[in-house]
Amino acid sequence: MKLLDWKRTGLFVTAALLASPLAALELKETPGLDASLPPVAERVPSEPLVVDMEAKGRTVGQHGGSLDTLIGRSKDVRLINVWGYARLVGYNDRLELVPDILANVEVEDGRIFTLHTREGHKWSDGDPFDAEDIRYYFEDIVSNENLTPSGLPPFLVVNGKGPKFEVIDDTTVRFTWDDPNPLFLPELAKSRPPFIYRPSHYLRQFHEKYGDPDFITKEAGKVKARSWAPLHNKKDDMYNARNVELPTLQPWVRKRDDSDLRFVLERNPFYHRVDSTGQQLPYIDEIIMTVADGKLIPAKSQAGESNLQARNLSFSDITVLKKGEKQNDYVTALWSNAKGSEIAIKPNLTVKDPVWRELLRDARFRHALSLGIDRVLLNRVLFFGLGTPGNDTVLAASPLYKPEFTSKWADYDPEKANALLDEIGLTERDDDGVRLLPDGRPLEIIVETAGEAQVQEDALELVSEMWGEIGIKLFAKPSQRDNMRERAIAGDLVMSVWWGFENGIPTSEMPPSDYVPVRGDELSWHSWGDYYETQGEGGEKPDWPPAERLMELYRSWLVSKTPEERTKIWEEILQIHAEETIHIGLVSGVRQPVVIKDVKNVPLEGIYGWDPGAHFGIHRMDEFYLSE
């Protein structure tokens, strides 16, 4: 499984385009579109992305219809920009990175990136999309200190320096760094990408450099913005789908602002993909996203109220969903969850308490905790034995996978766990048989939960019984996500339960940022991540040898030039996690239910993840169509 397919010339090519010339393709008009729109030949690029459905094992679809889906909160309307997954470059279902909005990318020496847009490509309002829209992003947004006071985002900075940016011609731009930038292309393919292009024809009117001052003042007053910059930032809403006036390149666009409970997303008539019969994608006319109580979404899905549903569904809903299939004429597909572990217990290695800090950083203690858990029993009780007991690490679908990464220190061996705890010196116990910390406190671990997943609390109840057998008392403390993070920031969080690594299916070309201390929102090491994110102004510099080595490896990845280099780096990172048991993963490979009702081309087996994956995005939702 390969992510990037580079030729020796550095050309980044796509297998998604048909070899046959566009001249041989007879474009077909889409029924039901506004008659005032130009003909399809003028709406799509001169060389659109042509999808060969048969080669993908799919059927050619038919235009029309509305697809109903349920969301748990109003702001989830932004998922339309995730599921649509039109990206400059994006992952396909084989985890290969291929051009999409771009016609192609040329990469030289891992540091010079030449991006080619498609001639004749247009925004959803019919205005041209070209090099100017990328220039506007780079020069007028992220290089403008009023709009981006923090400076260039990290993926555009290499060794403290930004790129040289050039507009080569109307459809070509070039980013050049002094050193390799392996972060650049993967960042563009994220479920929430940086959108390094903007509809400049729309946003210019709100920019002090281009807009009329009187107009800007008037518009700023309408939204209570103090100046042009917050006004521009409010209008510049590529991800959240809140500004219905903002043009897009996604397959569906929000044009109405008449409800916060029911969102209608209409087809983009200028979308850049067509099928091999000449039909413009997407097939489906409208996506209707209706807000419902998240706890009721499984029941509503079972009642047939959704055509396509995965959001707010979990493994525990599968039995109920399966029972309703025949009566309400839907199918419950079981996709592979891409997380490294469905449940992971996370010791906070930067906890403030010095006794806990020393103990949690002792590998023998973490190994004892891991060996004290019967994962086979957990899997059987919580997941009917359908998951894979083991560590929080990469899954078998990843080309980086090794069985030992899953199994190291993950067997159930309470005798060995007790021996390790004794070896540390935790031999004293209280009258209840609970071991005592070096300062005499009982070894009582408070594991905090966000209260967002009942299965995590159920797992802790079982783990509590198991750890009791090795002299450790576990208290599960329900909390909230924001509170947990605040306690991690303050250094008060000792241990938490969360999902495992978001990306359990990485290739060597994907940045290992989940696996190293570079993110302040990681509950295992907030202070180290904060130190990296603030460039040493906050947090703490890593002072634990495994963390120091992880940072060395990450920096090596950032300047690497070849897949072979990156593979070697990834393997050592994963080996450190296996040896150190930094996260105590429980069970992986738990299935994600996907309810499919009257929708064709939805795979019965698929990958369900955020990055990579974009939920439905990696499976190209624009190719789905309604059977009725």
C-alpha positions in Angstrom: 0.0 0.0 0.0 1.6 3.2 -1.2 0.6 6.8 -0.5 2.6 8.7 -3.0 3.5 7.6 -6.5 6.3 9.8 -7.6 8.0 9.5 -11.0 11.7 10.2 -11.0 10.9 13.5 -12.7 9.0 14.5 -9.6 5.7 14.4 -11.3 2.8 13.7 -9.0 0.3 11.8 -11.2 -3.2 10.6 -10.7 -4.8 7.2 -11.6 -8.2 8.8 -11.2 -8.2 10.3 -14.7 -9.2 8.3 -17.7 -6.6 7.7 -20.3 -9.0 8.6 -23.0 -9.1 12.2 -24.2 -11.9 14.5 -23.1 -12.8 15.1 -26.8 -14.1 11.5 -26.9 -16.4 12.2 -23.9 -19.8 13.5 -24.6 -20.9 15.6 -21.7 -24.5 15.3 -20.6 -26.7 18.0 -19.1 -28.0 17.5 -15.6 -31.8 17.4 -15.3 -33.5 19.9 -13.1 -30.8 22.5 -13.0 -31.6 26.2 -13.3 -32.2 26.9 -17.0 -30.3 30.2 -16.8 -27.0 28.3 -16.1 -24.5 27.9 -18.9 -24.3 24.5 -20.6 -22.3 21.7 -18.9 -19.4 22.1 -21.3 -18.9 25.7 -20.0 -19.5 24.7 -16.3 -16.8 22.0 -15.9 -13.1 22.5 -16.5 -11.7 21.9 -20.0 -10.1 18.8 -18.5 -12.4 17.7 -15.6 -11.5 14.8 -13.4 -13.2 11.9 -15.1 -14.1 9.0 -12.9 -14.3 5.5 -14.4 -17.0 3.9 -12.3 -16.6 0.5 -13.8 -12.8 0.5 -13.0 -13.7 1.3 -9.4 -16.2 -1.6 -9.2 -19.1 0.9 -9.1 -22.1 1.4 -11.2 -22.9 4.5 -13.3 -25.5 6.5 -11.3 -28.4 8.6 -12.1 -29.0 12.3 -11.2 -31.6 13.5 -8.8 -33.2 13.2 -5.4 -32.5 14.3 -1.8 -30.5 12.3 0.7 -31.6 12.6 4.3 -29.1 12.3 7.1 -29.2 13.2 10.8 -26.8 15.4 12.8 -26.6 15.9 16.6 -26.0 19.6 16.6 -26.3 22.6 14.3 -22.6 23.1 13.8 -22.3 19.7 12.3 -23.5 21.2 9.1 -19.8 21.8 8.5 -19.5 18.0 7.9 -20.7 18.6 4.4 -17.3 20.0 3.7 -15.7 16.9 5.2 -17.9 14.3 3.5 -17.8 16.1 0.1 -13.9 15.8 0.3 -13.0 17.9 -2.7 -9.3 18.6 -2.0 -6.4 20.0 -3.9 -4.9 16.5 -3.4 -6.7 13.8 -1.5 -6.5 10.2 -0.3 -8.3 7.4 -2.2 -9.6 4.3 -0.5 -6.1 2.7 -1.0 -4.5 5.5 1.0 -2.8 6.9 -2.0 -2.5 10.6 -2.3 -3.8 11.8 -5.7 -4.6 15.1 -7.4 -8.3 16.1 -7.3 -9.1 19.8 -7.6 -5.6 20.2 -9.0 -4.8 18.7 -12.4 -1.4 17.6 -11.1 1.5 18.5 -8.8 5.2 18.5 -9.6 7.6 17.9 -6.7 11.3 18.4 -6.9 13.7 17.4 -4.2 10.9 17.2 -1.7 11.0 21.1 -1.4 9.7 22.6 -4.6 6.0 22.1 -5.3 4.4 23.3 -8.5 0.6 23.2 -8.4 -1.5 23.2 -11.6 -5.1 24.1 -11.4 -7.6 22.9 -14.1 -8.2 25.3 -17.0 -11.7 26.6 -16.9 -12.4 25.4 -13.3 -15.1 27.6 -11.6 -16.3 28.3 -8.2 -19.9 27.4 -7.3 -21.1 30.9 -8.3 -19.5 30.5 -11.8 -16.4 32.8 -11.2 -13.0 31.3 -12.3 -10.9 29.4 -9.9 -7.2 29.8 -10.7 -3.8 30.8 -9.5 -5.1 34.1 -8.3 -7.1 32.4 -5.6 -4.1 30.6 -4.2 -2.1 33.9 -4.4 -4.8 35.7 -2.5 -4.6 33.1 0.3 -0.8 33.2 0.6 -0.1 36.9 0.1 -3.3 38.6 1.4 -4.4 36.3 4.2 -1.7 34.2 5.9 1.0 36.8 5.1 -1.1 39.6 6.4 -0.5 40.2 10.1 -4.0 41.7 10.6 -5.7 38.6 9.4 -3.1 36.1 10.6 -1.3 37.7 13.6 0.3 34.3 14.5 2.2 34.2 11.2 2.4 31.4 8.7 0.8 28.1 9.8 3.3 25.4 10.7 2.9 23.4 7.6 4.2 26.4 5.6 7.2 26.8 7.8 10.4 24.7 7.4 13.3 25.4 9.8 11.7 28.7 10.8 11.4 29.9 7.2 8.3 30.3 5.0 8.4 29.4 1.3 9.1 31.5 -1.8 5.8 31.9 -3.5 5.5 32.4 -7.3 2.6 32.7 -9.7 3.9 31.1 -12.9 0.8 31.6 -15.0 -3.0 31.7 -14.7 -3.2 28.1 -13.7 0.2 27.5 -12.1 1.8 28.4 -8.8 5.0 27.3 -7.1 6.0 27.0 -3.4 9.7 26.6 -2.8 11.4 25.9 0.5 15.1 25.8 1.2 14.6 22.3 2.8 12.2 19.4 2.2 8.6 19.9 3.5 6.9 16.5 3.7 4.1 18.1 5.7 2.8 20.2 2.8 0.8 17.7 0.7 -0.7 15.6 3.5 -2.0 18.8 5.1 -3.9 19.6 2.0 -5.6 16.2 2.1 -7.0 16.5 5.7 -10.6 16.2 6.6 -10.3 19.8 7.7 -7.7 21.2 5.3 -6.1 24.6 5.4 -7.9 25.6 2.1 -4.8 27.3 0.7 -7.1 28.9 -1.9 -9.9 31.4 -1.4 -12.6 32.9 -3.6 -10.7 36.1 -4.0 -13.4 37.7 -6.2 -15.8 37.5 -3.2 -13.4 38.2 -0.3 -11.6 41.2 -1.9 -14.6 43.4 -1.1 -13.9 42.9 2.6 -10.1 43.4 2.4 -8.7 46.9 3.2 -6.3 46.5 0.3 -9.0 46.1 -2.3 -12.4 47.0 -0.8 -14.3 50.2 -0.6 -13.8 51.7 2.9 -17.4 52.9 3.2 -18.7 49.5 2.2 -16.4 47.7 4.6 -17.4 50.0 7.5 -21.1 49.4 6.7 -20.7 45.6 6.5 -18.6 45.6 9.7 -21.3 47.3 11.6 -23.9 44.7 10.5 -21.9 41.9 12.2 -20.5 44.1 15.1 -16.9 43.8 13.8 -14.5 46.4 15.1 -12.5 46.6 11.8 -12.0 45.1 8.4 -9.9 42.2 9.6 -12.5 40.5 11.9 -15.1 41.2 9.2 -13.0 39.5 6.6 -12.3 36.5 9.0 -16.0 36.2 9.6 -16.8 36.1 5.9 -13.9 33.8 5.2 -15.6 30.6 6.4 -14.4 27.8 4.1 -15.0 25.0 6.7 -18.0 25.8 8.9 -20.6 26.3 6.1 -22.1 29.3 8.0 -21.7 32.0 5.3 -24.2 31.1 2.6 -22.7 33.8 0.3 -19.3 32.2 0.2 -18.6 30.3 -3.0 -17.1 26.8 -2.7 -15.5 24.0 -4.8 -17.2 21.2 -2.8 -19.9 19.0 -4.4 -22.7 20.5 -2.4 -23.1 24.1 -1.2 -25.3 25.7 1.4 -27.3 28.6 -0.1 -30.1 29.0 2.4 -29.8 30.5 5.9 -33.4 29.9 7.0 -33.0 27.3 9.7 -30.6 26.0 12.3 -32.4 22.7 12.6 -32.7 21.6 8.9 -29.9 22.4 6.4 -30.4 21.9 2.7 -27.1 21.6 0.7 -27.6 21.9 -3.0 -25.5 20.5 -5.8 -22.6 22.6 -7.1 -23.4 23.1 -10.8 -19.7 24.0 -11.5 -18.2 20.9 -9.8 -15.1 19.6 -11.5 -15.7 15.8 -11.6 -17.7 13.9 -14.2 -18.3 10.2 -14.7 -17.1 8.2 -17.7 -20.5 8.5 -19.5 -20.2 12.3 -19.4 -22.6 12.9 -16.4 -21.4 15.7 -14.1 -21.1 14.7 -10.4 -22.4 14.7 -7.8 -25.3 12.5 -8.7 -27.5 13.5 -5.8 -29.3 16.9 -6.0 -29.5 17.7 -2.3 -28.1 16.6 1.0 -30.6 17.4 3.8 -29.0 17.4 7.3 -31.6 17.5 10.1 -30.6 18.2 13.7 -31.8 15.5 16.2 -31.0 14.6 19.8 -27.8 12.5 19.4 -29.2 9.9 21.8 -32.2 9.4 19.5 -30.3 9.1 16.2 -29.9 5.3 16.5 -33.6 4.8 17.0 -34.4 7.3 14.2 -32.0 5.4 11.9 -33.7 2.1 12.8 -37.0 3.7 11.9 -35.7 4.5 8.4 -35.5 8.3 8.8 -32.0 8.5 7.4 -30.7 7.4 4.0 -27.1 7.4 5.1 -26.0 7.4 8.7 -22.8 6.8 10.7 -22.7 10.0 12.8 -23.9 9.4 16.4 -24.0 5.6 15.8 -21.6 3.2 17.7 -20.9 -0.5 18.0 -23.5 -0.9 20.8 -26.2 0.1 18.3 -25.5 -2.7 15.8 -27.9 -5.2 17.3 -30.8 -2.8 17.3 -30.0 -1.6 13.8 -29.8 -5.1 12.4 -33.2 -5.9 13.8 -34.8 -3.0 11.9 -33.3 -3.8 8.5 -36.0 -5.9 7.0 -38.9 -3.8 8.3 -37.5 -0.5 7.2 -35.6 -1.7 4.1 -32.1 -0.6 4.9 -28.7 -2.3 5.3 -26.3 -1.9 8.2 -22.8 -2.0 6.8 -19.9 -2.6 9.2 -16.9 -0.5 8.3 -13.4 -0.7 9.8 -12.8 2.0 12.5 -9.5 3.6 11.7 -8.6 4.4 15.3 -5.5 2.8 16.9 -7.7 1.6 19.7 -11.4 2.0 20.5 -10.5 2.7 24.1 -7.2 3.8 25.5 -6.2 4.6 29.1 -3.7 7.5 29.1 -1.3 8.2 31.9 -0.4 11.9 32.0 3.4 11.9 31.8 3.5 15.6 32.6 1.3 15.5 35.7 2.3 18.2 38.3 2.3 15.9 41.4 6.0 14.8 41.7 5.2 11.3 43.1 2.7 10.5 40.4 5.1 12.0 37.7 7.9 9.7 38.7 5.7 6.6 39.0 3.9 7.2 35.7 7.2 7.7 33.9 8.5 4.3 35.2 8.0 1.8 32.4 7.6 -1.0 34.9 4.5 0.7 36.3 2.9 1.2 32.9 3.7 -2.4 31.9 2.2 -3.6 35.2 -1.0 -1.7 34.5 -1.1 -3.1 31.0 -0.4 -6.7 32.1 -3.1 -6.4 34.7 -5.9 -6.1 32.1 -7.7 -9.0 30.6 -8.3 -7.6 27.1 -9.8 -10.8 25.8 -12.5 -10.7 28.5 -13.0 -6.9 27.7 -13.4 -7.7 24.0 -15.9 -10.5 24.7 -18.0 -8.5 27.2 -18.0 -5.2 25.3 -17.6 -6.1 21.7 -18.9 -9.7 21.4 -15.3 -10.8 20.7 -15.3 -9.0 17.4 -12.5 -6.6 18.1 -8.7 -7.2 18.4 -7.3 -7.1 21.9 -4.0 -5.2 22.1 -2.2 -2.0 22.3 -3.0 1.5 20.9 -1.0 1.4 17.7 -1.3 1.1 13.9 -3.8 -1.4 12.6 -3.1 -4.4 10.2 -4.4 -2.2 7.3 -1.3 0.0 7.7 1.8 -0.8 5.7 3.8 0.0 8.9 2.0 -2.7 10.9 4.0 -5.3 12.8 2.2 -7.9 15.1 4.6 -7.1 18.0 3.3 -3.5 18.1 -0.1 -4.8 19.1 1.0 -7.6 21.4 4.0 -6.2 23.3 3.2 -6.1 27.1 -0.5 -6.6 26.3 -1.0 -10.2 27.5 -3.0 -10.8 30.7 -0.4 -11.7 33.3 -1.4 -10.5 36.8 1.5 -12.5 38.4 4.1 -10.6 36.3 2.2 -7.3 37.0 2.5 -7.9 40.7 6.1 -8.8 40.4 6.8 -5.5 38.6 5.0 -3.5 41.2 7.0 -5.2 43.9 10.2 -4.5 42.0 9.4 -0.8 41.9 9.1 -0.9 45.7 5.3 -0.6 46.0 5.2 -3.5 48.5 3.4 -1.8 51.4 -0.4 -2.2 51.5 -3.3 -0.8 53.5 -5.9 -2.8 55.4 -7.9 -3.2 52.2 -4.9 -4.6 50.3 -4.4 -1.5 48.2 -0.7 -0.7 47.6 0.8 2.5 49.0 2.6 5.2 47.1 6.1 6.1 48.2 4.7 9.0 50.3 2.2 6.7 52.1 -0.9 7.6 50.1 -3.0 4.7 48.8 -2.3 3.8 45.2 -5.7 5.1 44.0 -5.8 6.2 40.4 -8.5 8.6 39.3 -9.2 8.0 35.6 -11.2 10.9 34.2 -13.7 10.4 31.4 -15.4 13.0 29.1 -18.8 11.3 29.6 -19.2 11.0 25.8 -19.0 7.2 25.4 -20.7 4.8 27.7 -18.4 2.0 26.5 -15.4 3.8 28.0 -17.1 3.9 31.4 -18.1 0.2 31.1 -14.5 -0.6 30.3 -13.2 1.2 33.3 -15.6 -0.7 35.5 -14.1 -4.0 34.3 -10.5 -2.7 34.5 -11.2 -1.5 38.1 -11.9 -5.1 39.1 -8.8 -6.4 37.3 -6.5 -3.8 38.8 -7.9 -4.6 42.2 -6.3 -8.0 41.8 -2.8 -6.3 41.7 -3.4 -3.9 44.6 -4.5 -0.8 42.6 -7.7 1.1 43.2 -9.3 2.7 40.2 -11.9 5.5 40.5 -13.6 6.5 37.3 -14.4 10.2 37.4 -17.0 11.4 34.9 -16.2 14.9 33.6 -16.4 16.9 30.4 -14.0 17.2 27.5 -13.1 20.8 28.2 -12.7 20.2 31.9 -10.4 17.3 31.3 -8.2 19.5 29.1 -8.2 22.3 31.6 -7.0 19.9 34.2 -4.3 18.6 31.9 -3.2 22.1 31.3 -3.0 22.7 35.0 -1.1 19.5 35.5 -3.8 18.0 37.8 -5.0 15.2 35.5 -3.4 11.9 36.5 -5.0 9.6 34.0 -7.8 9.7 31.5 -9.7 7.4 29.2 -10.1 8.4 25.5 -10.2 7.0 22.1 -6.8 5.7 20.8 -4.7 7.3 18.0 -7.0 9.0 15.5 -4.9 7.6 12.6 -4.4 3.9 13.1 -3.8 3.3 9.3 -0.8 5.6 8.6 1.7 5.2 5.8 5.2 6.5 6.0 4.2 9.6 4.0 1.7 10.8 6.7 3.2 12.9 9.5 3.6 11.0 12.8 2.2 14.0 14.8 -0.3 11.8 16.7 2.5 9.7 18.0 5.0 12.3 19.2 4.7 15.2 21.8 3.9 18.1 19.4 0.3 18.7 20.3 -1.0 20.5 23.4 -4.4 18.8 23.2 -2.9 15.4 23.8 -3.8 14.3 27.3 -0.8 12.1 27.7 1.7 15.0 27.6 0.0 18.4 27.4 3.0 20.3 28.7 5.4 18.9 26.1 3.0 19.5 23.3 2.4 23.0 24.4 6.2 23.6 24.5 6.4 22.5 20.9 3.4 24.5 19.7 4.5 27.7 21.4 8.1 27.3 20.4 9.2 27.1 24.0 7.2 30.0 25.3 4.8 27.7 27.2 4.7 24.2 28.6 7.8 22.2 29.5 10.7 21.0 27.4 10.6 17.1 27.2 12.9 15.7 29.9 12.0 12.0 29.6 14.4 10.1 27.3 11.7 8.3 25.3 9.9 11.6 24.6 13.2 13.3 23.7 13.9 10.5 21.2 10.4 10.8 19.8 11.0 14.5 19.2 14.4 13.7 17.5 12.6 11.3 15.2 9.9 13.8 14.4 12.4 16.4 13.4 14.1 13.8 11.2 10.8 13.0 9.5 10.3 16.7 8.8 13.5 17.0 6.8 13.3 13.5 5.2 13.4 13.2 1.5 12.5 9.6 0.7 9.8 7.1 1.7 12.5 4.7 2.8 13.8 7.3 5.3 10.3 8.0 6.6 9.5 4.3 6.9 12.5 3.8 9.1 11.6 6.8 11.3 8.0 5.6 11.7 9.1 2.1 12.6 11.3 3.4 15.5 8.5 5.6 16.7 6.1 2.7 16.8 8.7 0.5 18.5 9.1 3.1 21.2 5.4 3.1 21.8 5.3 -0.7 22.0 8.3 -0.9 24.3 7.1 1.9 26.6 3.3 1.4 26.7 2.8 5.1 26.6 -0.9 4.6 26.0 -2.6 1.5 27.5 -4.8 0.5 24.6 -7.5 -2.1 25.1 -9.3 -3.2 21.9 -9.0 -2.1 18.3 -10.7 -3.0 15.1 -14.2 -2.3 16.5 -16.7 -1.9 13.7 -18.5 1.3 12.8 -22.2 0.8 11.8 -23.2 2.6 8.6 -26.9 2.6 7.8 -27.6 2.7 4.0 -31.2 3.1 2.8 -31.9 3.5 -1.0 -28.3 4.7 -1.7 -26.1 3.0 -4.3 -22.3 2.9 -4.6 -21.8 3.0 -0.8 -19.3 0.3 0.0 -20.4 -2.5 2.4 -16.8 -2.6 3.6 -15.0 0.6 4.1 -12.7 2.7 6.3 -14.3 5.0 8.8 -11.9 7.6 10.2 -11.2 11.3 10.4 -7.7 11.7 9.1 -7.2 9.9 6.8 -10.8 9.2 5.9 -13.0 12.3 6.3 -15.8 9.8 7.2 -17.6 9.2 3.9 -15.1 11.4 2.0 -12.5 8.9 1.2 -15.2 6.8 -0.5 -16.2 9.8 -2.6 -19.8 10.6 -1.6 -20.3 12.5 -4.8 -20.4 9.1 -6.6 -23.3 7.8 -4.4 -26.8 8.0 -5.9 -30.3 7.3 -4.9 -32.1 4.2 -6.2 -35.5 5.8 -6.1 
